[in-house]
Amino acid sequence: MTETLALHIENLAAYAPVWGFFLIFFFMAVESSLIPFPSEVVMIPAGFLAWRGELTFQITSLDFFLAFLSGLSGSLAGAYLNYYLARKLGRPFLHRYGKYFFLSEATLNRADEIFLEYGELATVVCRLLPGIRQLISLPAGLCNMNLKRFSMFTALGAGFWCLVLMFIGAWFGHLTADLTYQEMISQGTQMIQEHMLWIILGLAILTGLYLLVHHRVMKSAQSPVNSPES
């Protein structure tokens, strides 16, 4: 499946200077929703094209930043779709009709278990896990997770994942222009598998720093203002 998708993405690369950012947004929204779709076939080529100046503005730093924002925005759009679907339809509906939308009961139960065991942090870490990254938004919606916190944690995990994939693509773009899309995605996926422990550790550190800063900011905001003595 991945090889077939890589071939189609390679064909679409001809439209990258005009439609590149929209295509990144669209496919990452699909990837983050209910439809099984590997983000590697989108964000690795996005990093490659941005590095080589083959996107809209042909300015590496600008194209890289806009491609990242497109990928992150698409990921959030798909996650919001899942979140609100679960929140509105409820668990019985998903268990009864989910099979018609690529959602087996076993998969839904597994997503539920992970969310209930690890709580809100699951929405961060699970963005790195294939087969579960899309579905972790469902139990968040079912449990009525606070939307602001859902957005922050999802953006943190999805943004980190997009950057990892884009840096891999940029690395390939730095090395050579001769890689086919299938070779790029195959080698990129292998790199991810070999370094997944470090990737998860990096996300854990980033999440810890975010929680620490957020806690200190909230604590400072809640501290009473000492009025000057008269």
GIHUKA-V650036 format. One record per residue. N is the residue number from 1. RES is the residue in one letter. SS is DSSP state (A for helix, B for strand, O for the rest). OMEGA is omega in whole degrees, -180 to 180 (999 if undefined). NEAR is the number of other C-alpha atoms within 8 Angstrom. Layout:
BEGIN
N | RES | SS | OMEGA | NEAR
N | RES | SS | OMEGA | NEAR
END
This chain:
BEGIN
1 | M | O | -178 | 4
2 | T | A | 180 | 7
3 | E | A | 179 | 7
4 | T | A | 179 | 7
5 | L | A | 179 | 9
6 | A | A | 179 | 12
7 | L | A | 179 | 10
8 | H | A | 178 | 8
9 | I | A | 178 | 11
10 | E | A | 177 | 9
11 | N | A | -180 | 7
12 | L | A | -178 | 8
13 | A | A | 178 | 8
14 | A | A | -179 | 7
15 | Y | A | -175 | 8
16 | A | A | -179 | 13
17 | P | A | -178 | 10
18 | V | A | -171 | 7
19 | W | A | -173 | 9
20 | G | A | -176 | 12
21 | F | A | 177 | 10
22 | F | A | -180 | 8
23 | L | A | 178 | 9
24 | I | A | 179 | 15
25 | F | A | -176 | 14
26 | F | A | -176 | 9
27 | F | A | 177 | 11
28 | M | A | 173 | 15
29 | A | A | 176 | 15
30 | V | A | -178 | 13
31 | E | A | -176 | 15
32 | S | A | 180 | 15
33 | S | O | -174 | 13
34 | L | O | -174 | 12
35 | I | O | 179 | 9
36 | P | O | -177 | 9
37 | F | O | -177 | 6
38 | P | O | -180 | 9
39 | S | O | -180 | 9
40 | E | A | -176 | 10
41 | V | A | 180 | 12
42 | V | A | -170 | 12
43 | M | A | 175 | 14
44 | I | A | 174 | 17
45 | P | A | 178 | 13
46 | A | A | 177 | 13
47 | G | A | 179 | 17
48 | F | A | -178 | 15
49 | L | A | 180 | 13
50 | A | A | -179 | 17
51 | W | A | -177 | 14
52 | R | O | 176 | 11
53 | G | O | -177 | 11
54 | E | O | 173 | 10
55 | L | O | -165 | 12
56 | T | O | -171 | 10
57 | F | O | 179 | 8
58 | Q | O | 174 | 10
59 | I | O | -168 | 8
60 | T | A | -175 | 10
61 | S | A | -179 | 8
62 | L | A | 180 | 8
63 | D | A | 179 | 15
64 | F | A | -179 | 12
65 | F | A | -179 | 8
66 | L | A | 176 | 9
67 | A | A | 176 | 13
68 | F | A | 179 | 12
69 | L | A | 178 | 8
70 | S | A | 179 | 12
71 | G | A | 180 | 14
72 | L | A | 180 | 14
73 | S | A | 178 | 10
74 | G | A | 178 | 16
75 | S | A | 179 | 14
76 | L | A | -180 | 14
77 | A | A | 178 | 10
78 | G | A | 179 | 14
79 | A | A | 178 | 14
80 | Y | A | 178 | 9
81 | L | A | 179 | 9
82 | N | A | -178 | 14
83 | Y | A | -177 | 14
84 | Y | A | 175 | 9
85 | L | A | 180 | 11
86 | A | A | -178 | 14
87 | R | A | -177 | 12
88 | K | A | -173 | 6
89 | L | A | 178 | 9
90 | G | O | -176 | 10
91 | R | A | -179 | 8
92 | P | A | 180 | 7
93 | F | A | -178 | 9
94 | L | A | 180 | 11
95 | H | A | -178 | 11
96 | R | A | -173 | 7
97 | Y | A | -178 | 8
98 | G | A | -179 | 12
99 | K | A | 179 | 10
100 | Y | A | -180 | 6
101 | F | A | 177 | 8
102 | F | O | -178 | 9
103 | L | O | 176 | 11
104 | S | O | 180 | 9
105 | E | A | 179 | 9
106 | A | A | 180 | 6
107 | T | A | 178 | 8
108 | L | A | 179 | 11
109 | N | A | 180 | 8
110 | R | A | 178 | 8
111 | A | A | 177 | 13
112 | D | A | -178 | 10
113 | E | A | -179 | 8
114 | I | A | -178 | 10
115 | F | A | -179 | 14
116 | L | A | -179 | 7
117 | E | A | -174 | 6
118 | Y | A | 175 | 8
119 | G | A | -174 | 9
120 | E | A | -179 | 11
121 | L | A | 177 | 8
122 | A | A | 180 | 11
123 | T | A | 176 | 16
124 | V | A | -172 | 14
125 | V | A | -176 | 12
126 | C | A | 175 | 11
127 | R | A | 179 | 14
128 | L | A | -171 | 9
129 | L | O | 179 | 8
130 | P | O | 178 | 7
131 | G | O | 180 | 7
132 | I | O | -175 | 10
133 | R | O | 180 | 11
134 | Q | O | -168 | 12
135 | L | O | -176 | 13
136 | I | A | 177 | 14
137 | S | A | -178 | 12
138 | L | A | 177 | 13
139 | P | A | 176 | 13
140 | A | A | 177 | 14
141 | G | A | 180 | 14
142 | L | A | -179 | 12
143 | C | O | 180 | 7
144 | N | O | 177 | 8
145 | M | O | 179 | 10
146 | N | O | -173 | 6
147 | L | A | -180 | 7
148 | K | A | -180 | 6
149 | R | A | 176 | 8
150 | F | A | -179 | 12
151 | S | A | -177 | 9
152 | M | A | -177 | 8
153 | F | A | 178 | 12
154 | T | A | 179 | 13
155 | A | A | 180 | 11
156 | L | A | -179 | 10
157 | G | A | -178 | 15
158 | A | A | 179 | 13
159 | G | A | 178 | 11
160 | F | A | -179 | 9
161 | W | A | 178 | 10
162 | C | A | -180 | 12
163 | L | A | 178 | 9
164 | V | A | -179 | 8
165 | L | A | -179 | 13
166 | M | A | 178 | 15
167 | F | A | 175 | 10
168 | I | A | 178 | 12
169 | G | A | 178 | 17
170 | A | A | 178 | 15
171 | W | A | 176 | 9
172 | F | A | 178 | 12
173 | G | A | 177 | 13
174 | H | A | -175 | 8
175 | L | A | -172 | 6
176 | T | O | 174 | 7
177 | A | O | -172 | 6
178 | D | O | -180 | 4
179 | L | O | 170 | 8
180 | T | O | 180 | 6
181 | Y | A | -180 | 11
182 | Q | A | 178 | 9
183 | E | A | -179 | 8
184 | M | A | -178 | 13
185 | I | A | 178 | 13
186 | S | A | 180 | 8
187 | Q | A | 178 | 8
188 | G | A | 178 | 13
189 | T | A | 178 | 9
190 | Q | A | 177 | 8
191 | M | A | -180 | 8
192 | I | A | -179 | 9
193 | Q | A | -178 | 7
194 | E | A | -175 | 7
195 | H | O | -176 | 8
196 | M | A | 179 | 8
197 | L | A | 180 | 7
198 | W | A | 178 | 7
199 | I | A | 179 | 9
200 | I | A | 178 | 10
201 | L | A | 179 | 8
202 | G | A | 178 | 8
203 | L | A | 179 | 11
204 | A | A | 179 | 9
205 | I | A | 179 | 8
206 | L | A | 180 | 8
207 | T | A | 178 | 10
208 | G | A | 178 | 8
209 | L | A | 179 | 8
210 | Y | A | -179 | 8
211 | L | A | 179 | 8
212 | L | A | 180 | 8
213 | V | A | -179 | 8
214 | H | A | 180 | 8
215 | H | A | -179 | 8
216 | R | A | 178 | 8
217 | V | A | -180 | 8
218 | M | A | 179 | 8
219 | K | A | 179 | 8
220 | S | A | -179 | 7
221 | A | A | -178 | 6
222 | Q | A | -179 | 6
223 | S | O | 179 | 6
224 | P | O | 179 | 4
225 | V | O | 180 | 4
226 | N | O | 178 | 4
227 | S | O | -180 | 4
228 | P | O | 179 | 4
229 | E | O | 179 | 3
230 | S | O | 999 | 2
END
